[in-house]
């Protein structure tokens, strides 16, 4: 019964403090509101992008090695050395397939930009990606309509194409694109599939705004040695670690390129974990920045709560005296005022969470992302608010509980 009574009186007194001096209360709780807003907003952003990174890694695979000209992560500023390296070639892929034992899938990829034509409809500067047959198994690409090209179509360079979801929509609108012909690189090709909608990704490329062509079709139309950004992709067999596969790949590649024992590699072996670790480091910095900025705001909000509570104690000294004269214990008075401080702090936290939700809703409506205010982050906001209320409300509550009843009743 005492718990219900204390809770009821704490809420009532907190509300009376709010109503009695609205401007003072709003200014005092503004720090709490901004503190919870800063921390929970950053937590929500970090959680969303971390999830996006993990989802992207699942689609690309953490067990994939990319043989490329340039290393990911900048390479320590030695750009001129990397610029002079040769691009990976399709011939190297075929030799690797015969000599390597650790990969389960191996694919070649080369990229150029160009225009697509369907009757009078033109889509400009589309990314045209020439890939070999295993590409779909490495990237786990899902087909929304139609099919992927066969190994025979890939090896023979047949004039077939898969369209990204947005490309198909832009070219054909409501029409079914399967079986229709479009002009690519000056030649008519038949649409055999549409890739499922993927949306933006933190890691790797989204297929929504590109097309996939058999790599040997592109090699007939474009000089392979003029391509910048070619890659050989290798996915490890089950039970084979990435380090095992990289060690084998490095040895075979050095043999293919006839590098002397002491010569440096003239190729890079890239993996998704390099990008992931860089992104996680960035998010860690962002996380701590949010905690520090929000922490200062919460401290300011805590002092605001303490200020409200000291004013509340001074205004209710005679009431405290009456309560003690009627038999109320110091612990009851302490708990009552401490509960009031927690309620005031929770009100500031509620406004902070509401502001966070409003900002996330606006951002989601304006940009192609989905920031979510998760239940866990809501609970963090609630418990943080309550904790600040306890920390900064304890001293005013102790002051009230230690009042002498006779002196308190004489105060007014």
KEKE-3310 file (N, C-alpha, C; in steps of 0.2 Angstrom, whole numbers, plus 5000, padded with zeros to 4 digits):
npx = (5004:5010:5019:5011:5005:5016:5020:5009:5008:5020:5019:5009:5014:5025:5018:5012:5023:5027:5016:5015:5026:5029:5038:5050:5051:5051:5063:5072:5071:5075:5088:5089:5080:5086:5098:5094:5089:5100:5109:5100:5097:5109:5112:5102:5105:5118:5114:5106:5114:5124:5117:5113:5126:5129:5119:5122:5135:5131:5124:5135:5145:5157:5167:5173:5186:5193:5202:5211:5216:5219:5221:5209:5205:5214:5228:5239:5243:5251:5248:5253:5261:5252:5244:5251:5250:5244:5227:5216:5213:5202:5207:5216:5207:5202:5213:5216:5204:5208:5219:5217:5212:5205:5194:5176:5167:5171:5172:5172:5172:5168:5167:5158:5151:5136:5124:5106:5094:5077:5066:5060:5064:5077:5089:5102:5120:5121:5127:5135:5138:5149:5149:5154:5148:5147:5144:5132:5131:5140:5137:5124:5113:5096:5083:5069:5060:5060:5075:5092:5107:5114:5128:5133:5128:5135:5148:5149:5146:5133:5120:5112:5103:5102:5091:5093:5081:5077:5081:5074:5061:5062:5065:5054:5042:5026:5026:5030:5046:5053:5059:5059:5068:5083:5094:5111:5128:5128:5122:5108:5101:5093:5081:5082:5079:5074:5082:5079:5072:5083:5087:5097:5114:5126:5138:5146:5138:5122:5110:5100:5101:5109:5115:5117:5128:5133:5150:5159:5152:5153:5167:5169:5164:5171:5187:5196:5208:5207:5198:5194:5195:5192:5188:5192:5183:5182:5175:5176:5177:5166:5171:5184:5195:5196:5209:5217:5213:5217:5231:5233:5229:5237:5250:5247:5244:5255:5263:5257:5259:5272:5281:5296:5304:5307:5300:5287:5270:5260:5246:5231:5223:5208:5196:5179:5180:5189:5183:5172:5178:5183:5171:5165:5174:5172:5158:5160:5167:5157:5147:5153:5155:5141:5138:5146:5142:5129:5130:5135:5124:5114:5120:5118:5104:5102:5106:5096:5084:5088:5088:5074:5069:5075:5068:5055:5056:5059:5047:5038:5040:5033:5023:5030:5034:5021:5018:5028:5025:5013:5017:5025:5039:5056:5062:5050:5048:5060:5059:5047:5051:5062:5055:5048:5058:5062:5051:5050:5062:5059:5049:5056:5064:5054:5050:5062:5064:5052:5055:5066:5060:5052:5062:5068:5058:5055:5068:5067:5057:5062:5074:5081:5082:5080:5079:5077:5068:5072:5065:5075:5083:5073:5071:5084:5084:5073:5078:5090:5085:5078:5089:5097:5087:5087:5101:5103:5092:5093:5100:5092:5081:5086:5089:5076:5070:5077:5073:5069:5054:5047:5053:5051:5037:5036:5041:5033)
npy = (4994:5006:5008:5010:5022:5031:5031:5037:5049:5054:5056:5065:5076:5079:5082:5094:5102:5104:5111:5122:5131:5133:5138:5138:5124:5118:5124:5118:5105:5103:5100:5087:5081:5084:5077:5063:5063:5065:5054:5042:5044:5043:5030:5023:5026:5020:5007:5004:5006:4996:4984:4985:4983:4970:4963:4966:4960:4946:4944:4946:4939:4933:4925:4927:4931:4944:4947:4960:4975:4986:4989:4988:5001:5010:5008:5014:5026:5024:5026:5027:5016:5006:5010:5006:4992:4977:4974:4961:4947:4938:4926:4923:4920:4907:4899:4899:4892:4879:4877:4879:4873:4876:4886:4886:4892:4902:4918:4930:4948:4963:4980:4993:5009:5014:5017:5012:5006:5005:5004:5020:5024:5029:5025:5032:5031:5019:5006:4993:4977:4964:4947:4931:4914:4909:4920:4923:4913:4917:4930:4928:4932:4937:4932:4941:4940:4929:4922:4917:4918:4904:4892:4889:4900:4910:4906:4906:4919:4924:4935:4940:4947:4952:4963:4976:4980:4993:4998:4990:4995:5008:5007:4999:5001:4997:4986:4968:4964:4952:4942:4953:4964:4974:4987:4986:4992:4994:4982:4971:4963:4950:4951:4941:4940:4948:4956:4955:4967:4977:4988:5001:4998:4995:4989:4983:4982:4987:4979:4986:4996:4992:4982:4964:4956:4942:4939:4936:4940:4954:4955:4953:4965:4975:4981:4971:4975:4988:4990:4997:4992:4978:4962:4946:4935:4924:4911:4903:4885:4875:4873:4878:4890:4908:4913:4901:4899:4912:4911:4900:4906:4917:4911:4904:4914:4922:4913:4913:4926:4926:4930:4935:4927:4937:4947:4960:4957:4960:4962:4963:4956:4956:4958:4957:4960:4970:4982:4981:4982:4995:5002:4999:5004:5018:5019:5016:5027:5037:5032:5034:5048:5052:5047:5055:5069:5068:5064:5076:5084:5077:5078:5092:5092:5084:5092:5102:5095:5093:5106:5109:5100:5105:5117:5113:5106:5117:5124:5116:5114:5115:5106:5094:5095:5093:5080:5072:5075:5068:5055:5050:5042:5046:5039:5037:5050:5052:5043:5047:5060:5057:5048:5058:5065:5056:5054:5067:5067:5056:5061:5071:5062:5056:5066:5067:5055:5055:5066:5060:5050:5057:5064:5053:5048:5059:5059:5046:5048:5057:5051:5037:5027:5017:5021:5015:5016:5006:4994:4990:5002:5011:5007:5009:5023:5025:5019:5026:5039:5037:5033:5045:5053:5047:5049:5063:5067:5062:5070:5082:5075:5068:5080:5084:5073:5074:5085:5094:5091:5100:5112:5113:5114:5127:5134:5141)
npz = (5000:5004:4994:4983:4987:4989:4975:4969:4975:4972:4958:4957:4964:4956:4944:4949:4951:4938:4933:4941:4938:4923:4913:4920:4923:4910:4905:4914:4911:4899:4896:4899:4890:4878:4880:4881:4868:4860:4863:4861:4847:4841:4844:4838:4824:4823:4826:4815:4804:4807:4807:4793:4787:4791:4785:4772:4771:4773:4760:4751:4757:4769:4766:4754:4742:4733:4719:4714:4706:4714:4731:4745:4756:4754:4754:4760:4753:4742:4728:4715:4713:4713:4703:4692:4691:4683:4677:4683:4673:4661:4657:4667:4677:4671:4672:4685:4690:4686:4693:4707:4723:4734:4732:4731:4721:4707:4699:4686:4684:4675:4672:4664:4658:4650:4638:4637:4626:4622:4610:4608:4620:4631:4643:4651:4655:4662:4673:4666:4669:4666:4669:4674:4675:4688:4696:4702:4712:4721:4724:4729:4722:4719:4708:4702:4692:4678:4673:4677:4667:4658:4661:4648:4640:4646:4643:4629:4627:4624:4617:4629:4644:4661:4670:4682:4695:4696:4684:4674:4677:4674:4660:4655:4662:4666:4658:4654:4654:4650:4637:4628:4617:4619:4616:4618:4619:4606:4600:4598:4612:4622:4635:4649:4662:4678:4691:4708:4719:4729:4736:4744:4749:4763:4762:4747:4731:4726:4715:4709:4700:4689:4675:4671:4661:4650:4652:4642:4631:4633:4632:4619:4614:4620:4623:4634:4641:4642:4652:4668:4685:4685:4692:4700:4708:4722:4731:4746:4749:4759:4776:4773:4778:4776:4776:4773:4759:4754:4755:4746:4734:4733:4731:4718:4710:4710:4703:4691:4686:4685:4695:4704:4718:4729:4724:4725:4727:4713:4713:4722:4736:4741:4755:4762:4776:4778:4774:4783:4795:4795:4794:4806:4815:4812:4816:4829:4834:4831:4840:4853:4852:4852:4865:4873:4870:4873:4886:4893:4891:4898:4911:4913:4912:4923:4934:4932:4936:4949:4953:4952:4961:4973:4974:4975:4988:4996:4995:5001:5014:5026:5024:5024:5038:5044:5039:5045:5059:5059:5059:5048:5042:5040:5029:5021:5017:5010:5000:4994:4988:4981:4971:4965:4959:4950:4942:4936:4929:4920:4913:4905:4898:4891:4882:4875:4869:4861:4853:4846:4839:4830:4823:4816:4809:4800:4793:4787:4779:4770:4764:4756:4767:4782:4797:4813:4829:4841:4852:4862:4862:4867:4879:4885:4885:4894:4906:4908:4910:4922:4930:4930:4937:4949:4954:4953:4961:4974:4983:4986:4990:5002:5009:5012:5019:5031:5038:5053:5061:5069:5067:5053:5053:5058:5048:5038)
capx = (5000:5014:5022:5006:5004:5022:5020:5003:5010:5026:5017:5005:5018:5029:5014:5011:5029:5027:5011:5016:5030:5030:5044:5056:5052:5053:5070:5076:5071:5077:5094:5087:5077:5092:5103:5091:5088:5107:5111:5096:5097:5115:5112:5098:5109:5123:5111:5103:5119:5127:5113:5114:5133:5129:5115:5126:5140:5127:5123:5141:5149:5163:5172:5175:5192:5193:5208:5210:5222:5219:5219:5204:5208:5219:5235:5245:5245:5256:5244:5257:5263:5246:5241:5255:5249:5239:5221:5215:5210:5198:5212:5219:5202:5201:5219:5215:5199:5211:5224:5215:5208:5201:5187:5170:5165:5175:5169:5175:5168:5171:5162:5158:5145:5134:5116:5102:5089:5071:5062:5062:5066:5084:5092:5109:5125:5119:5132:5135:5143:5150:5150:5154:5142:5147:5143:5125:5132:5145:5133:5117:5108:5089:5079:5062:5056:5064:5081:5099:5110:5117:5135:5134:5127:5140:5155:5148:5144:5126:5117:5106:5104:5097:5091:5091:5074:5075:5082:5068:5055:5063:5064:5048:5036:5022:5027:5034:5052:5055:5059:5060:5075:5085:5101:5117:5134:5127:5119:5102:5101:5086:5080:5080:5078:5075:5084:5074:5073:5088:5088:5104:5118:5132:5144:5144:5134:5115:5109:5094:5103:5114:5113:5122:5129:5139:5157:5162:5148:5156:5174:5169:5162:5175:5194:5197:5213:5205:5193:5197:5190:5190:5190:5191:5180:5183:5171:5179:5173:5164:5177:5190:5196:5198:5217:5219:5211:5221:5238:5234:5228:5243:5255:5246:5244:5262:5266:5254:5262:5280:5285:5302:5303:5308:5296:5281:5264:5257:5239:5228:5218:5204:5190:5174:5181:5193:5178:5168:5182:5183:5165:5164:5178:5168:5152:5162:5168:5151:5144:5156:5153:5134:5138:5149:5138:5122:5131:5135:5117:5111:5122:5114:5097:5101:5106:5089:5080:5090:5085:5067:5068:5076:5063:5050:5057:5058:5040:5034:5043:5028:5020:5035:5033:5015:5019:5032:5021:5008:5020:5028:5046:5061:5062:5044:5049:5065:5056:5042:5054:5066:5051:5046:5063:5063:5045:5052:5067:5056:5045:5061:5066:5049:5051:5068:5062:5047:5059:5070:5055:5050:5067:5069:5052:5056:5073:5065:5052:5066:5079:5080:5085:5075:5081:5072:5069:5071:5063:5080:5085:5068:5072:5090:5082:5069:5082:5095:5081:5077:5095:5098:5083:5089:5107:5102:5086:5095:5102:5086:5077:5089:5088:5069:5069:5081:5070:5066:5046:5045:5056:5048:5030:5036:5044:5028)
capy = (5000:5012:5009:5014:5029:5034:5032:5041:5056:5057:5058:5071:5082:5080:5086:5101:5106:5106:5116:5128:5135:5129:5140:5135:5117:5117:5125:5114:5098:5104:5096:5080:5080:5084:5072:5057:5063:5064:5047:5037:5046:5040:5023:5021:5027:5015:5000:5003:5005:4990:4979:4985:4980:4963:4961:4966:4954:4940:4944:4946:4933:4935:4920:4929:4935:4948:4948:4966:4979:4991:4986:4992:5004:5016:5006:5018:5032:5022:5025:5026:5009:5002:5012:5003:4985:4975:4972:4954:4945:4932:4921:4921:4916:4901:4896:4898:4887:4873:4875:4880:4868:4879:4889:4882:4896:4907:4922:4936:4954:4969:4985:4999:5012:5015:5019:5007:5008:5001:5008:5027:5025:5028:5026:5034:5030:5013:5002:4987:4972:4958:4942:4924:4910:4908:4926:4922:4909:4921:4936:4926:4937:4934:4934:4942:4938:4926:4917:4919:4915:4897:4892:4889:4906:4914:4904:4908:4926:4925:4941:4940:4952:4953:4970:4978:4981:5000:4999:4987:4999:5014:5005:4996:5003:4991:4980:4963:4964:4946:4941:4959:4966:4981:4988:4987:4992:4993:4976:4969:4958:4948:4951:4935:4940:4955:4955:4957:4974:4976:4994:5003:4993:4998:4986:4980:4985:4985:4978:4989:5001:4990:4976:4959:4953:4937:4942:4935:4945:4961:4955:4954:4972:4980:4978:4970:4978:4995:4991:4998:4989:4971:4958:4939:4933:4917:4909:4897:4879:4874:4871:4881:4897:4913:4913:4896:4901:4917:4908:4896:4910:4921:4907:4902:4921:4924:4909:4915:4932:4925:4935:4932:4926:4943:4953:4961:4955:4965:4961:4964:4951:4960:4954:4962:4962:4976:4987:4981:4985:5002:5005:4998:5009:5024:5019:5017:5034:5040:5030:5038:5055:5053:5046:5061:5074:5067:5064:5082:5087:5074:5081:5098:5090:5082:5098:5105:5091:5094:5113:5109:5097:5110:5122:5109:5105:5123:5126:5111:5112:5115:5100:5089:5095:5090:5073:5069:5075:5063:5049:5048:5041:5049:5035:5038:5057:5052:5039:5052:5065:5053:5046:5064:5067:5051:5055:5073:5065:5052:5066:5074:5057:5054:5071:5066:5049:5058:5070:5055:5046:5062:5065:5047:5048:5064:5057:5040:5050:5061:5048:5030:5023:5015:5021:5012:5017:4999:4993:4991:5009:5015:5005:5012:5029:5025:5018:5031:5044:5035:5033:5052:5056:5045:5052:5070:5068:5059:5075:5085:5070:5068:5086:5084:5068:5076:5091:5093:5092:5106:5118:5113:5117:5134:5138:5146)
capz = (5000:5004:4987:4979:4990:4987:4968:4967:4978:4968:4951:4958:4966:4950:4940:4952:4950:4931:4932:4945:4935:4917:4910:4924:4922:4903:4904:4918:4909:4892:4895:4900:4884:4873:4882:4879:4861:4857:4864:4857:4840:4838:4845:4832:4818:4823:4826:4809:4799:4809:4804:4786:4786:4792:4780:4766:4771:4771:4753:4748:4760:4772:4764:4747:4741:4727:4716:4710:4705:4720:4738:4748:4762:4752:4752:4762:4749:4737:4723:4709:4712:4712:4696:4687:4691:4678:4679:4682:4666:4661:4656:4673:4680:4669:4674:4693:4691:4685:4698:4714:4726:4740:4731:4728:4716:4705:4694:4684:4684:4672:4673:4660:4658:4643:4637:4635:4621:4620:4605:4609:4627:4632:4649:4651:4660:4666:4674:4663:4672:4663:4674:4672:4677:4696:4700:4706:4718:4725:4727:4731:4719:4719:4702:4703:4686:4673:4675:4676:4661:4659:4659:4641:4638:4648:4640:4622:4626:4620:4618:4634:4649:4666:4672:4689:4696:4694:4676:4671:4678:4670:4653:4652:4666:4668:4653:4656:4650:4648:4630:4624:4615:4620:4612:4622:4616:4598:4598:4602:4617:4624:4642:4651:4669:4681:4698:4714:4722:4734:4740:4745:4754:4766:4759:4741:4726:4724:4708:4707:4694:4684:4671:4670:4654:4650:4652:4635:4627:4634:4630:4611:4612:4623:4624:4641:4644:4643:4658:4675:4690:4684:4698:4700:4714:4724:4737:4749:4750:4766:4780:4771:4780:4771:4776:4769:4752:4752:4754:4740:4729:4732:4727:4711:4706:4709:4698:4684:4684:4685:4700:4708:4726:4733:4721:4729:4723:4709:4714:4729:4738:4746:4758:4765:4783:4778:4774:4789:4801:4794:4795:4813:4818:4811:4820:4836:4835:4831:4846:4858:4852:4855:4872:4877:4869:4876:4893:4895:4891:4903:4917:4913:4914:4930:4938:4931:4940:4956:4955:4953:4968:4979:4975:4978:4995:5000:4995:5005:5021:5031:5023:5027:5045:5046:5038:5051:5065:5059:5060:5042:5043:5035:5023:5017:5014:5006:4994:4990:4984:4976:4966:4961:4954:4944:4937:4932:4924:4915:4908:4901:4894:4886:4877:4871:4865:4856:4848:4842:4834:4825:4818:4812:4804:4795:4789:4783:4773:4765:4761:4755:4772:4787:4804:4818:4836:4843:4859:4866:4863:4871:4886:4887:4886:4900:4912:4908:4913:4929:4934:4931:4942:4956:4955:4955:4966:4980:4988:4988:4994:5009:5013:5014:5024:5037:5041:5059:5060:5073:5063:5047:5053:5059:5042:5036)
cpx = (5004:5017:5017:5005:5010:5022:5015:5005:5016:5024:5013:5009:5023:5024:5012:5017:5029:5022:5012:5021:5033:5036:5050:5057:5054:5061:5075:5076:5073:5084:5093:5084:5082:5097:5100:5091:5095:5109:5107:5096:5103:5115:5107:5101:5114:5120:5109:5109:5123:5123:5113:5121:5132:5125:5119:5132:5137:5126:5129:5145:5155:5168:5173:5181:5191:5200:5207:5217:5224:5217:5214:5207:5213:5226:5241:5247:5250:5252:5247:5259:5257:5243:5245:5254:5244:5233:5220:5212:5206:5202:5215:5213:5202:5207:5218:5210:5202:5216:5223:5211:5203:5194:5182:5167:5170:5172:5173:5170:5172:5165:5163:5152:5143:5126:5113:5096:5083:5067:5065:5064:5073:5085:5099:5113:5123:5126:5131:5140:5143:5152:5150:5149:5141:5145:5137:5126:5136:5141:5126:5112:5101:5086:5072:5058:5061:5069:5087:5102:5114:5124:5137:5133:5132:5147:5155:5147:5138:5123:5111:5108:5099:5097:5090:5084:5073:5076:5077:5062:5056:5062:5057:5042:5033:5022:5031:5040:5055:5054:5059:5067:5077:5092:5106:5123:5133:5124:5113:5103:5094:5086:5078:5078:5078:5077:5080:5077:5078:5088:5096:5108:5124:5138:5142:5140:5127:5114:5104:5096:5108:5111:5118:5122:5134:5145:5160:5158:5152:5164:5174:5168:5167:5182:5195:5202:5212:5200:5197:5192:5188:5192:5188:5189:5180:5180:5174:5174:5171:5170:5184:5190:5198:5206:5220:5218:5216:5228:5238:5233:5234:5248:5254:5246:5251:5265:5263:5257:5270:5283:5290:5300:5303:5303:5290:5275:5262:5249:5237:5223:5214:5198:5186:5176:5185:5188:5174:5172:5182:5177:5163:5168:5175:5162:5154:5164:5162:5147:5147:5155:5146:5134:5140:5145:5132:5124:5132:5128:5113:5113:5118:5107:5097:5102:5099:5084:5081:5087:5078:5065:5069:5071:5057:5050:5056:5051:5035:5037:5038:5024:5024:5034:5027:5015:5023:5029:5016:5011:5024:5036:5050:5062:5056:5045:5054:5062:5051:5046:5059:5061:5049:5051:5064:5057:5047:5057:5064:5052:5050:5063:5061:5049:5057:5067:5057:5051:5063:5066:5053:5055:5068:5064:5053:5062:5071:5061:5056:5071:5077:5083:5079:5078:5075:5074:5067:5068:5069:5083:5080:5069:5079:5088:5078:5074:5087:5091:5080:5083:5097:5094:5085:5096:5106:5096:5088:5096:5096:5082:5079:5088:5080:5067:5072:5078:5067:5058:5044:5047:5053:5041:5030:5039:5040:5024)
cpy = (5006:5013:5012:5021:5033:5036:5037:5048:5059:5059:5064:5077:5084:5084:5093:5105:5108:5112:5122:5133:5132:5131:5137:5128:5115:5118:5120:5107:5098:5100:5089:5077:5079:5079:5065:5057:5062:5057:5042:5038:5042:5033:5020:5021:5021:5008:4999:5002:4998:4984:4979:4982:4973:4960:4961:4961:4947:4939:4943:4940:4935:4930:4921:4933:4938:4949:4954:4970:4983:4988:4991:4995:5009:5014:5010:5024:5030:5021:5024:5019:5004:5003:5008:4995:4983:4973:4964:4953:4939:4926:4918:4918:4909:4896:4894:4893:4880:4871:4876:4875:4870:4882:4884:4885:4901:4911:4928:4942:4959:4974:4991:5003:5014:5016:5012:5010:5003:5005:5015:5029:5024:5029:5027:5032:5024:5009:4995:4982:4966:4953:4935:4920:4909:4914:4926:4918:4913:4927:4934:4931:4933:4937:4935:4940:4935:4922:4920:4915:4908:4897:4892:4896:4911:4912:4906:4915:4927:4932:4941:4944:4951:4960:4971:4980:4988:5001:4996:4992:5005:5013:5003:4998:4997:4985:4975:4963:4958:4944:4947:4960:4973:4981:4990:4986:4991:4987:4974:4963:4957:4948:4945:4935:4948:4953:4958:4963:4973:4982:4995:4998:4997:4996:4982:4984:4983:4984:4981:4993:4999:4984:4971:4956:4947:4940:4941:4939:4952:4961:4955:4961:4977:4977:4977:4973:4986:4996:4992:4996:4982:4968:4951:4938:4926:4916:4903:4891:4879:4871:4874:4888:4901:4913:4907:4897:4906:4915:4904:4901:4914:4917:4906:4909:4923:4920:4911:4921:4932:4930:4931:4931:4932:4948:4954:4959:4961:4964:4962:4958:4954:4956:4959:4964:4968:4982:4987:4984:4992:5005:5005:5003:5016:5025:5019:5024:5038:5039:5034:5045:5057:5052:5052:5067:5074:5067:5071:5085:5083:5076:5088:5097:5088:5087:5102:5101:5092:5101:5113:5106:5101:5115:5119:5108:5111:5126:5122:5109:5111:5108:5094:5089:5091:5082:5069:5069:5070:5056:5046:5048:5045:5045:5036:5045:5056:5048:5043:5057:5062:5051:5052:5066:5062:5052:5061:5071:5060:5056:5069:5069:5055:5059:5070:5060:5051:5062:5065:5052:5051:5063:5059:5046:5053:5061:5051:5042:5054:5057:5040:5025:5021:5015:5019:5014:5010:4999:4993:4998:5013:5013:5008:5019:5030:5024:5023:5037:5043:5036:5041:5055:5054:5048:5059:5072:5066:5065:5079:5081:5069:5074:5086:5079:5070:5082:5089:5095:5098:5112:5119:5116:5124:5138:5143:5149)
cpz = (5000:4997:4982:4981:4988:4979:4966:4969:4974:4961:4952:4960:4960:4945:4942:4951:4943:4930:4935:4942:4928:4914:4914:4923:4915:4902:4908:4915:4901:4891:4895:4893:4878:4874:4879:4871:4857:4857:4860:4850:4837:4839:4840:4826:4818:4822:4819:4804:4800:4806:4796:4784:4786:4787:4773:4765:4770:4764:4749:4750:4763:4770:4756:4747:4734:4725:4712:4710:4711:4726:4741:4754:4760:4750:4755:4758:4743:4730:4716:4708:4710:4705:4691:4686:4685:4681:4679:4675:4667:4660:4662:4677:4678:4671:4682:4694:4690:4690:4705:4717:4732:4738:4729:4722:4714:4699:4692:4683:4680:4672:4668:4661:4651:4643:4635:4631:4621:4616:4606:4616:4629:4640:4649:4657:4665:4667:4671:4666:4669:4668:4671:4676:4685:4700:4704:4712:4723:4729:4730:4728:4717:4712:4704:4698:4681:4676:4674:4670:4663:4658:4652:4638:4640:4644:4633:4621:4622:4622:4623:4640:4655:4668:4679:4689:4694:4686:4672:4672:4674:4662:4651:4656:4668:4663:4656:4651:4647:4641:4625:4623:4617:4617:4617:4618:4608:4596:4602:4606:4620:4632:4644:4659:4672:4689:4703:4717:4728:4739:4741:4750:4757:4763:4752:4737:4726:4717:4705:4700:4690:4680:4671:4664:4655:4649:4645:4630:4627:4631:4622:4609:4615:4624:4632:4644:4645:4649:4664:4680:4689:4691:4697:4707:4716:4730:4739:4749:4758:4770:4778:4774:4775:4771:4772:4761:4750:4751:4748:4734:4727:4728:4720:4707:4705:4703:4691:4681:4684:4689:4703:4715:4730:4730:4725:4724:4719:4708:4721:4730:4744:4749:4761:4772:4783:4778:4780:4795:4801:4796:4803:4817:4818:4816:4827:4838:4836:4838:4852:4858:4854:4862:4876:4876:4873:4884:4896:4896:4897:4910:4918:4915:4921:4935:4938:4936:4947:4958:4956:4960:4974:4980:4978:4985:4999:5000:4999:5011:5026:5030:5025:5034:5047:5045:5043:5057:5065:5059:5054:5044:5038:5029:5018:5013:5009:4999:4990:4986:4979:4970:4962:4956:4948:4939:4933:4927:4918:4910:4903:4896:4889:4880:4872:4866:4859:4851:4843:4837:4829:4820:4814:4807:4798:4790:4785:4777:4768:4761:4761:4760:4777:4794:4808:4825:4839:4850:4864:4868:4867:4878:4889:4889:4893:4906:4913:4912:4920:4933:4935:4937:4949:4958:4957:4959:4973:4985:4990:4992:5001:5013:5016:5020:5031:5041:5048:5059:5064:5069:5056:5047:5055:5053:5039:5041)
residu = (UNK:UNK:UNK:UNK:UNK:UNK:UNK:UNK:UNK:UNK:UNK:UNK:UNK:UNK:UNK:UNK:UNK:UNK:UNK:UNK:UNK:UNK:UNK:UNK:UNK:UNK:UNK:UNK:UNK:UNK:UNK:UNK:UNK:UNK:UNK:UNK:UNK:UNK:UNK:UNK:UNK:UNK:UNK:UNK:UNK:UNK:UNK:UNK:UNK:UNK:UNK:UNK:UNK:UNK:UNK:UNK:UNK:UNK:UNK:UNK:UNK:UNK:UNK:UNK:UNK:UNK:UNK:UNK:UNK:UNK:UNK:UNK:UNK:UNK:UNK:UNK:UNK:UNK:UNK:UNK:UNK:UNK:UNK:UNK:UNK:UNK:UNK:UNK:UNK:UNK:UNK:UNK:UNK:UNK:UNK:UNK:UNK:UNK:UNK:UNK:UNK:UNK:UNK:UNK:UNK:UNK:UNK:UNK:UNK:UNK:UNK:UNK:UNK:UNK:UNK:UNK:UNK:UNK:UNK:UNK:UNK:UNK:UNK:UNK:UNK:UNK:UNK:UNK:UNK:UNK:UNK:UNK:UNK:UNK:UNK:UNK:UNK:UNK:UNK:UNK:UNK:UNK:UNK:UNK:UNK:UNK:UNK:UNK:UNK:UNK:UNK:UNK:UNK:UNK:UNK:UNK:UNK:UNK:UNK:UNK:UNK:UNK:UNK:UNK:UNK:UNK:UNK:UNK:UNK:UNK:UNK:UNK:UNK:UNK:UNK:UNK:UNK:UNK:UNK:UNK:UNK:UNK:UNK:UNK:UNK:UNK:UNK:UNK:UNK:UNK:UNK:UNK:UNK:UNK:UNK:UNK:UNK:UNK:UNK:UNK:UNK:UNK:UNK:UNK:UNK:UNK:UNK:UNK:UNK:UNK:UNK:UNK:UNK:UNK:UNK:UNK:UNK:UNK:UNK:UNK:UNK:UNK:UNK:UNK:UNK:UNK:UNK:UNK:UNK:UNK:UNK:UNK:UNK:UNK:UNK:UNK:UNK:UNK:UNK:UNK:UNK:UNK:UNK:UNK:UNK:UNK:UNK:UNK:UNK:UNK:UNK:UNK:UNK:UNK:UNK:UNK:UNK:UNK:UNK:UNK:UNK:UNK:UNK:UNK:UNK:UNK:UNK:UNK:UNK:UNK:UNK:UNK:UNK:UNK:UNK:UNK:UNK:UNK:UNK:UNK:UNK:UNK:UNK:UNK:UNK:UNK:UNK:UNK:UNK:UNK:UNK:UNK:UNK:UNK:UNK:UNK:UNK:UNK:UNK:UNK:UNK:UNK:UNK:UNK:UNK:UNK:UNK:UNK:UNK:UNK:UNK:UNK:UNK:UNK:UNK:UNK:UNK:UNK:UNK:UNK:UNK:UNK:UNK:UNK:UNK:UNK:UNK:UNK:UNK:UNK:UNK:UNK:UNK:UNK:UNK:UNK:UNK:UNK:UNK:UNK:UNK:UNK:UNK:UNK:UNK:UNK:UNK:UNK:UNK:UNK:UNK:UNK:UNK:UNK:UNK:UNK:UNK:UNK:UNK:UNK:UNK:UNK:UNK:UNK:UNK:UNK:UNK:UNK:UNK:UNK:UNK:UNK:UNK:UNK:UNK:UNK:UNK:UNK:UNK:UNK:UNK:UNK:UNK:UNK:UNK:UNK:UNK:UNK:UNK:UNK:UNK:UNK:UNK:UNK:UNK:UNK:UNK:UNK:UNK:UNK:UNK:UNK:UNK:UNK:UNK:UNK:UNK:UNK:UNK:UNK:UNK:UNK)
# end
